[in-house]
Amino acid sequence: MVPKRIIAEGDLVAVHSHCNDTPGERGRAVLDLFRARDGKIVEHGDAAQDVPETSANDHTMF
């Protein structure tokens, strides 16, 4: 998994990554959301979506 964007504010952190388990395939876009407190992760949630073959606009996921 390769992080593409990391965004943080206060105790919230979002990590947007490109996960590709098989070379030559498009892979998945993954968003991990973390809440940190006292240097530890206290909450975590994630969402994943297959990278589409085409995009409806010029701004692709990666």
Biopython code that builds the backbone (N, CA, C, O; Angstrom):
import numpy as np
from Bio.PDB.StructureBuilder import StructureBuilder

atoms = [
    (1, "MET", "N", (0.855, -1.160, 0.000)),
    (1, "MET", "CA", (0.000, 0.000, 0.000)),
    (1, "MET", "C", (0.908, 1.231, 0.000)),
    (1, "MET", "O", (1.858, 1.320, 0.777)),
    (2, "VAL", "N", (0.597, 2.166, -0.880)),
    (2, "VAL", "CA", (1.402, 3.379, -1.023)),
    (2, "VAL", "C", (0.547, 4.589, -0.647)),
    (2, "VAL", "O", (-0.410, 4.903, -1.356)),
    (3, "PRO", "N", (0.872, 5.278, 0.460)),
    (3, "PRO", "CA", (0.126, 6.495, 0.792)),
    (3, "PRO", "C", (0.345, 7.574, -0.268)),
    (3, "PRO", "O", (1.477, 7.832, -0.677)),
    (4, "LYS", "N", (-0.744, 8.198, -0.709)),
    (4, "LYS", "CA", (-0.672, 9.270, -1.704)),
    (4, "LYS", "C", (-0.911, 10.626, -1.060)),
    (4, "LYS", "O", (-0.321, 11.624, -1.474)),
    (5, "ARG", "N", (-1.775, 10.668, -0.045)),
    (5, "ARG", "CA", (-2.085, 11.915, 0.651)),
    (5, "ARG", "C", (-2.268, 11.613, 2.132)),
    (5, "ARG", "O", (-2.876, 10.605, 2.494)),
    (6, "ILE", "N", (-1.749, 12.476, 2.979)),
    (6, "ILE", "CA", (-1.975, 12.397, 4.418)),
    (6, "ILE", "C", (-2.422, 13.783, 4.860)),
    (6, "ILE", "O", (-1.722, 14.772, 4.642)),
    (7, "ILE", "N", (-3.587, 13.843, 5.479)),
    (7, "ILE", "CA", (-4.165, 15.112, 5.907)),
    (7, "ILE", "C", (-4.503, 14.984, 7.385)),
    (7, "ILE", "O", (-5.113, 14.002, 7.808)),
    (8, "ALA", "N", (-4.101, 15.985, 8.172)),
    (8, "ALA", "CA", (-4.367, 15.934, 9.607)),
    (8, "ALA", "C", (-4.793, 17.301, 10.117)),
    (8, "ALA", "O", (-4.318, 18.339, 9.656)),
    (9, "GLU", "N", (-5.702, 17.268, 11.081)),
    (9, "GLU", "CA", (-6.096, 18.485, 11.789)),
    (9, "GLU", "C", (-6.573, 18.077, 13.173)),
    (9, "GLU", "O", (-7.416, 17.191, 13.318)),
    (10, "GLY", "N", (-6.032, 18.724, 14.174)),
    (10, "GLY", "CA", (-6.399, 18.355, 15.536)),
    (10, "GLY", "C", (-6.040, 16.904, 15.806)),
    (10, "GLY", "O", (-4.893, 16.498, 15.615)),
    (11, "ASP", "N", (-7.018, 16.119, 16.251)),
    (11, "ASP", "CA", (-6.749, 14.712, 16.556)),
    (11, "ASP", "C", (-7.199, 13.769, 15.439)),
    (11, "ASP", "O", (-7.201, 12.552, 15.627)),
    (12, "LEU", "N", (-7.582, 14.316, 14.273)),
    (12, "LEU", "CA", (-8.044, 13.495, 13.149)),
    (12, "LEU", "C", (-6.979, 13.410, 12.062)),
    (12, "LEU", "O", (-6.339, 14.405, 11.723)),
    (13, "VAL", "N", (-6.798, 12.214, 11.523)),
    (13, "VAL", "CA", (-5.831, 11.981, 10.446)),
    (13, "VAL", "C", (-6.522, 11.165, 9.361)),
    (13, "VAL", "O", (-7.175, 10.163, 9.652)),
    (14, "ALA", "N", (-6.377, 11.596, 8.104)),
    (14, "ALA", "CA", (-6.892, 10.856, 6.948)),
    (14, "ALA", "C", (-5.709, 10.460, 6.072)),
    (14, "ALA", "O", (-4.845, 11.284, 5.771)),
    (15, "VAL", "N", (-5.679, 9.196, 5.665)),
    (15, "VAL", "CA", (-4.623, 8.693, 4.786)),
    (15, "VAL", "C", (-5.287, 8.098, 3.553)),
    (15, "VAL", "O", (-6.060, 7.146, 3.660)),
    (16, "HIS", "N", (-4.985, 8.660, 2.374)),
    (16, "HIS", "CA", (-5.512, 8.186, 1.088)),
    (16, "HIS", "C", (-4.398, 7.390, 0.426)),
    (16, "HIS", "O", (-3.330, 7.934, 0.144)),
    (17, "SER", "N", (-4.636, 6.107, 0.176)),
    (17, "SER", "CA", (-3.593, 5.220, -0.323)),
    (17, "SER", "C", (-4.028, 4.487, -1.579)),
    (17, "SER", "O", (-5.217, 4.352, -1.867)),
    (18, "HIS", "N", (-3.033, 4.016, -2.318)),
    (18, "HIS", "CA", (-3.254, 3.165, -3.485)),
    (18, "HIS", "C", (-2.731, 1.785, -3.128)),
    (18, "HIS", "O", (-1.535, 1.609, -2.895)),
    (19, "CYS", "N", (-3.625, 0.810, -3.084)),
    (19, "CYS", "CA", (-3.273, -0.565, -2.737)),
    (19, "CYS", "C", (-3.328, -1.408, -4.003)),
    (19, "CYS", "O", (-4.363, -1.478, -4.665)),
    (20, "ASN", "N", (-2.223, -2.040, -4.333)),
    (20, "ASN", "CA", (-2.166, -2.876, -5.526)),
    (20, "ASN", "C", (-1.483, -4.183, -5.162)),
    (20, "ASN", "O", (-0.259, -4.245, -5.051)),
    (21, "ASP", "N", (-2.293, -5.240, -4.974)),
    (21, "ASP", "CA", (-1.766, -6.543, -4.580)),
    (21, "ASP", "C", (-1.207, -7.336, -5.749)),
    (21, "ASP", "O", (-0.357, -8.204, -5.554)),
    (22, "THR", "N", (-1.673, -7.050, -6.968)),
    (22, "THR", "CA", (-1.262, -7.807, -8.144)),
    (22, "THR", "C", (-0.680, -6.853, -9.184)),
    (22, "THR", "O", (-1.385, -5.963, -9.660)),
    (23, "PRO", "N", (0.594, -7.022, -9.546)),
    (23, "PRO", "CA", (1.186, -6.148, -10.561)),
    (23, "PRO", "C", (0.381, -6.176, -11.859)),
    (23, "PRO", "O", (-0.089, -7.228, -12.292)),
    (24, "GLY", "N", (0.231, -5.003, -12.467)),
    (24, "GLY", "CA", (-0.493, -4.899, -13.723)),
    (24, "GLY", "C", (-1.978, -4.620, -13.565)),
    (24, "GLY", "O", (-2.644, -4.291, -14.547)),
    (25, "GLU", "N", (-2.515, -4.744, -12.353)),
    (25, "GLU", "CA", (-3.925, -4.425, -12.125)),
    (25, "GLU", "C", (-4.046, -3.004, -11.586)),
    (25, "GLU", "O", (-3.067, -2.440, -11.097)),
    (26, "ARG", "N", (-5.236, -2.427, -11.671)),
    (26, "ARG", "CA", (-5.447, -1.044, -11.235)),
    (26, "ARG", "C", (-5.425, -0.905, -9.721)),
    (26, "ARG", "O", (-5.033, 0.144, -9.210)),
    (27, "GLY", "N", (-5.832, -1.926, -8.999)),
    (27, "GLY", "CA", (-5.798, -1.895, -7.544)),
    (27, "GLY", "C", (-7.012, -1.229, -6.933)),
    (27, "GLY", "O", (-8.067, -1.122, -7.559)),
    (28, "ARG", "N", (-6.842, -0.774, -5.676)),
    (28, "ARG", "CA", (-7.934, -0.164, -4.918)),
    (28, "ARG", "C", (-7.484, 1.160, -4.322)),
    (28, "ARG", "O", (-6.315, 1.340, -3.980)),
    (29, "ALA", "N", (-8.425, 2.074, -4.204)),
    (29, "ALA", "CA", (-8.210, 3.313, -3.462)),
    (29, "ALA", "C", (-8.708, 3.054, -2.046)),
    (29, "ALA", "O", (-9.812, 2.545, -1.851)),
    (30, "VAL", "N", (-7.895, 3.405, -1.066)),
    (30, "VAL", "CA", (-8.238, 3.146, 0.330)),
    (30, "VAL", "C", (-8.155, 4.458, 1.107)),
    (30, "VAL", "O", (-7.205, 5.222, 0.941)),
    (31, "LEU", "N", (-9.137, 4.712, 1.941)),
    (31, "LEU", "CA", (-9.125, 5.865, 2.829)),
    (31, "LEU", "C", (-9.185, 5.345, 4.256)),
    (31, "LEU", "O", (-10.138, 4.666, 4.637)),
    (32, "ASP", "N", (-8.171, 5.664, 5.040)),
    (32, "ASP", "CA", (-8.139, 5.322, 6.460)),
    (32, "ASP", "C", (-8.343, 6.597, 7.255)),
    (32, "ASP", "O", (-7.703, 7.613, 6.984)),
    (33, "LEU", "N", (-9.233, 6.546, 8.234)),
    (33, "LEU", "CA", (-9.478, 7.679, 9.120)),
    (33, "LEU", "C", (-9.077, 7.266, 10.535)),
    (33, "LEU", "O", (-9.515, 6.233, 11.040)),
    (34, "PHE", "N", (-8.247, 8.081, 11.161)),
    (34, "PHE", "CA", (-7.754, 7.791, 12.502)),
    (34, "PHE", "C", (-8.081, 8.948, 13.433)),
    (34, "PHE", "O", (-8.115, 10.104, 13.012)),
    (35, "ARG", "N", (-8.321, 8.632, 14.695)),
    (35, "ARG", "CA", (-8.375, 9.629, 15.753)),
    (35, "ARG", "C", (-7.254, 9.250, 16.719)),
    (35, "ARG", "O", (-7.189, 8.118, 17.199)),
    (36, "ALA", "N", (-6.378, 10.207, 16.994)),
    (36, "ALA", "CA", (-5.227, 9.952, 17.863)),
    (36, "ALA", "C", (-5.378, 10.723, 19.165)),
    (36, "ALA", "O", (-5.890, 11.842, 19.195)),
    (37, "ARG", "N", (-4.917, 10.092, 20.241)),
    (37, "ARG", "CA", (-4.938, 10.751, 21.548)),
    (37, "ARG", "C", (-3.748, 10.243, 22.350)),
    (37, "ARG", "O", (-3.551, 9.036, 22.487)),
    (38, "ASP", "N", (-2.968, 11.158, 22.870)),
    (38, "ASP", "CA", (-1.783, 10.820, 23.674)),
    (38, "ASP", "C", (-0.829, 9.896, 22.918)),
    (38, "ASP", "O", (-0.258, 8.971, 23.495)),
    (39, "GLY", "N", (-0.664, 10.157, 21.622)),
    (39, "GLY", "CA", (0.273, 9.390, 20.807)),
    (39, "GLY", "C", (-0.209, 7.999, 20.426)),
    (39, "GLY", "O", (0.576, 7.191, 19.930)),
    (40, "LYS", "N", (-1.489, 7.704, 20.648)),
    (40, "LYS", "CA", (-2.033, 6.380, 20.316)),
    (40, "LYS", "C", (-3.271, 6.533, 19.435)),
    (40, "LYS", "O", (-3.983, 7.534, 19.520)),
    (41, "ILE", "N", (-3.518, 5.546, 18.601)),
    (41, "ILE", "CA", (-4.733, 5.515, 17.794)),
    (41, "ILE", "C", (-5.868, 5.027, 18.686)),
    (41, "ILE", "O", (-5.802, 3.927, 19.236)),
    (42, "VAL", "N", (-6.911, 5.848, 18.828)),
    (42, "VAL", "CA", (-8.036, 5.465, 19.679)),
    (42, "VAL", "C", (-9.284, 5.105, 18.869)),
    (42, "VAL", "O", (-10.199, 4.466, 19.389)),
    (43, "GLU", "N", (-9.323, 5.515, 17.591)),
    (43, "GLU", "CA", (-10.413, 5.133, 16.691)),
    (43, "GLU", "C", (-9.842, 4.946, 15.295)),
    (43, "GLU", "O", (-8.891, 5.626, 14.912)),
    (44, "HIS", "N", (-10.423, 4.023, 14.535)),
    (44, "HIS", "CA", (-9.997, 3.809, 13.152)),
    (44, "HIS", "C", (-11.188, 3.351, 12.339)),
    (44, "HIS", "O", (-11.995, 2.539, 12.794)),
    (45, "GLY", "N", (-11.289, 3.873, 11.145)),
    (45, "GLY", "CA", (-12.291, 3.433, 10.188)),
    (45, "GLY", "C", (-11.671, 3.481, 8.802)),
    (45, "GLY", "O", (-10.716, 4.224, 8.578)),
    (46, "ASP", "N", (-12.199, 2.701, 7.872)),
    (46, "ASP", "CA", (-11.638, 2.719, 6.522)),
    (46, "ASP", "C", (-12.714, 2.436, 5.490)),
    (46, "ASP", "O", (-13.787, 1.914, 5.793)),
    (47, "ALA", "N", (-12.388, 2.799, 4.263)),
    (47, "ALA", "CA", (-13.242, 2.521, 3.119)),
    (47, "ALA", "C", (-12.332, 2.209, 1.944)),
    (47, "ALA", "O", (-11.247, 2.779, 1.829)),
    (48, "ALA", "N", (-12.764, 1.308, 1.072)),
    (48, "ALA", "CA", (-11.963, 0.937, -0.088)),
    (48, "ALA", "C", (-12.859, 0.857, -1.317)),
    (48, "ALA", "O", (-14.031, 0.492, -1.229)),
    (49, "GLN", "N", (-12.279, 1.208, -2.468)),
    (49, "GLN", "CA", (-13.015, 1.170, -3.737)),
    (49, "GLN", "C", (-12.048, 0.760, -4.834)),
    (49, "GLN", "O", (-10.917, 1.245, -4.876)),
    (50, "ASP", "N", (-12.475, -0.123, -5.716)),
    (50, "ASP", "CA", (-11.655, -0.478, -6.873)),
    (50, "ASP", "C", (-11.420, 0.761, -7.719)),
    (50, "ASP", "O", (-12.326, 1.571, -7.912)),
    (51, "VAL", "N", (-10.199, 0.907, -8.224)),
    (51, "VAL", "CA", (-9.888, 2.034, -9.103)),
    (51, "VAL", "C", (-10.574, 1.767, -10.437)),
    (51, "VAL", "O", (-10.318, 0.736, -11.059)),
    (52, "PRO", "N", (-11.438, 2.669, -10.891)),
    (52, "PRO", "CA", (-12.156, 2.437, -12.151)),
    (52, "PRO", "C", (-11.229, 2.533, -13.360)),
    (52, "PRO", "O", (-10.192, 3.195, -13.315)),
    (53, "GLU", "N", (-11.619, 1.869, -14.427)),
    (53, "GLU", "CA", (-10.824, 1.887, -15.652)),
    (53, "GLU", "C", (-10.784, 3.277, -16.269)),
    (53, "GLU", "O", (-9.753, 3.699, -16.792)),
    (54, "THR", "N", (-11.909, 3.989, -16.209)),
    (54, "THR", "CA", (-11.968, 5.348, -16.752)),
    (54, "THR", "C", (-12.587, 6.268, -15.709)),
    (54, "THR", "O", (-13.243, 5.818, -14.770)),
    (55, "SER", "N", (-12.365, 7.556, -15.891)),
    (55, "SER", "CA", (-12.916, 8.556, -14.982)),
    (55, "SER", "C", (-13.911, 9.428, -15.740)),
    (55, "SER", "O", (-13.759, 9.654, -16.940)),
    (56, "ALA", "N", (-14.926, 9.915, -15.036)),
    (56, "ALA", "CA", (-15.913, 10.782, -15.658)),
    (56, "ALA", "C", (-15.341, 12.182, -15.918)),
    (56, "ALA", "O", (-15.944, 12.969, -16.647)),
    (57, "ASN", "N", (-14.189, 12.490, -15.329)),
    (57, "ASN", "CA", (-13.561, 13.786, -15.566)),
    (57, "ASN", "C", (-12.037, 13.589, -15.687)),
    (57, "ASN", "O", (-11.550, 12.458, -15.675)),
    (58, "ASP", "N", (-11.308, 14.678, -15.802)),
    (58, "ASP", "CA", (-9.847, 14.592, -15.979)),
    (58, "ASP", "C", (-9.100, 14.369, -14.675)),
    (58, "ASP", "O", (-7.879, 14.216, -14.688)),
    (59, "HIS", "N", (-9.801, 14.347, -13.554)),
    (59, "HIS", "CA", (-9.162, 14.210, -12.248)),
    (59, "HIS", "C", (-9.322, 12.769, -11.759)),
    (59, "HIS", "O", (-10.321, 12.434, -11.124)),
    (60, "THR", "N", (-8.354, 11.936, -12.051)),
    (60, "THR", "CA", (-8.410, 10.543, -11.613)),
    (60, "THR", "C", (-8.073, 10.442, -10.144)),
    (60, "THR", "O", (-7.672, 11.431, -9.530)),
    (61, "MET", "N", (-8.231, 9.256, -9.567)),
    (61, "MET", "CA", (-7.949, 9.063, -8.134)),
    (61, "MET", "C", (-6.468, 9.276, -7.816)),
    (61, "MET", "O", (-6.116, 9.747, -6.734)),
    (62, "PHE", "N", (-5.611, 8.923, -8.770)),
    (62, "PHE", "CA", (-4.177, 9.021, -8.484)),
    (62, "PHE", "C", (-3.502, 9.719, -9.627)),
    (62, "PHE", "O", (-2.286, 9.912, -9.601)),
]
sb = StructureBuilder()
sb.init_structure("model")
sb.init_model(0)
sb.init_chain("A")
sb.init_seg("    ")
for serial, (resi, resn, name, xyz) in enumerate(atoms, 1):
    if name == "N":
        sb.init_residue(resn, " ", resi, " ")
    sb.init_atom(name, np.array(xyz, "f"), 0.0, 1.0, " ", f" {name:<3s}", serial, name[0])
structure = sb.get_structure()
